[in-house]
Amino acid sequence: MNIWLPFLQTGSGSDVFTSRLAAALTNEGHRVTTTGLARYWQYLPWGLKTLKAPADTDITIASASYGFAVRRPGNKLIAVEHHCVLDPTYRPYRSWFQAIYHQGLLRAFEKASLMAADAIVAVSRYTAGSLTRAMGCDGIDVIANGIETDFFCPSPEGKPPLSDRPVRLLFVGNLTRRKGADLLPDIMNRLGPGFELHYTSGLRTDGSASRSSNMKPLGRLDRRQLRDAYRRADLFLFPTRFEGFGYAVVEAMACGTPAVVTDCSSLPELVEDGVTGRLCPIDNTEAFANAVRDLAGNETGLRDMGQRARAVAVERWSLPRMARDYSELCERVLRNAPFEATGSS
């Protein structure tokens, strides 16, 4: 099967998705061509109608935000929704410019893509529901994103004992309100000197990044440094307010690190409360601090939870699983047959 993956180079999770999907589909034996596009095309996607598709393309897989513009005669189109910014829950976390763009242009782009698509994919059940509510569409297939579980894996040495050192927490993501970065100082102040949070910086930051004395910046990390940070952490702390999927959560879990996350959007699909991590009410910093303290108070239980998190990550979010689901969906689209994802639960 010849598959074309045109994508906008935005330095975001959709770039990561494309590179991972391309590698996974190639390993499945498909011929895959990726085409990186300048990010300004997100505002002028109709200009992509002149972009030439690779020869003998059978199926194009592209974001729902511009998929209509890369649909070509004789080719099938699968439109993918990574996170539905038209969801009302997302409104408090966008700028006035984003609000105008989302309602004035993006809604029209997405409508055109959904109408042109032979199949629509959402990366989580929550995102599928958001898209249904926002756009009134149905028949959405859910295929969870995949990660390299052979790379994102626990350290062979395991985690060092908790005795005589602070409990290590990790936050990965943009330092924005949507990611809950503004809640981190209060959580860490509640936890006190027995706990230490290491946090990365992403592409965006809302205002000045305040922090408490037990917060340590890591800056931007490359892929290997990021894996090492997941491995060193005892717990992954993620008080985000809106996630279409949650790459960082599953990467941490794959490294054997349980996650303490917000009970909102897609995250209950990733973390089973009390089994692979903890779910906390949105904006409730006391609940986050209590959950971290409770888990850290039982070192044996914490390590067992990390092993369960790893097992779930391998089962549900491996690249081979994602590739199989997309391969089966492509075959269904080509023969107009039913499809059921294997890793969407």
ABEGO torsion letter per residue (X at the ends): XBBBBBBBBAGBAAAAAAAAAAAAAAAAGBBBBBBBBBAAAAABAAAAAABBBBBGBABBBBBAAAAAAABBBGBBBBBBBABBAABAAAAAABBAAAAAAAAAAAAAAAAAAAAABABBBBABAAAAAAAAAAAGBBGBBBBBBBBBAAABBBBAAEBBBABGBBBBBBBBEBBBAAAGAAAAAAAAAAAEAABBBBBBBBABBBEBBBBBAABBBAEBBBAAAAAAAAAABABBBBABABBABGAAAAAAAAAGBBBBBBBBEAAAAABBBGAAEBBBBBGBAAAAAAAAAAAAABAAAAAAAAAAAAAAAAAAABAAAAAAAAAAAAAAAAAGBBBBBAAAX
